[in-house]
Every structure is written in C-alpha cells, then in structure tokens.
Amino acid sequence: MTQFLVPNHVIAGNDARLECNYDLEDEVLYAVKWYKDGNEFFHYQPGNDPPKQSFPEFGVDVDFKSSESPLALSTLVISI
C-alpha cells in the first residue's frame, strides 16, 4: 500500500471518498476490502464476476456509478 486516504470527518447526509493506492510491482492483486465496525461492506476482487461487491452495513451506501477508484460512499448517516 502506497497511500490510504479516508476523510477524518463527514457531515451526515454528505458523500465521502475512500482511496487505497498500491504498487503491486510484479504481483497480481487478489482483493481490496473495506470494513466498517469490523464488518466488510465492500470488496474488489478482479478474479470474481462481478469484481465489485457491496454488503449491507448500516450507514454505508456504496455508489457503484461513481466508484472506480476511489470508492464513493453516498448519503452517509450517523452511526452511534
């Protein structure tokens, strides 16, 4: 991993972008996974069909239309 960009704060109802940059050199990417509160809410696995998959997680809505890289999350809600 060469860079990891996640906003410190996001106002409820706003969108956010998560970014994980990496340099594989000569290796093949297996997967990139994102978690919230210990639960996986998104993964990108090039060997799968489809390669992108999201999982239900309160307060997280993955915007597939805007998500290549970085990962776009829309209309975030407060999680207490």
Buried (B, 14 or more C-beta within 10 A) or exposed (E): EEEEEEEEEBEEEEBBBBEBEEEEEEEEEEEBBBEBEEEEBBBBBEEEEEEBBBBEBEBBBBBBEEBEEBBBBBEBEEEE
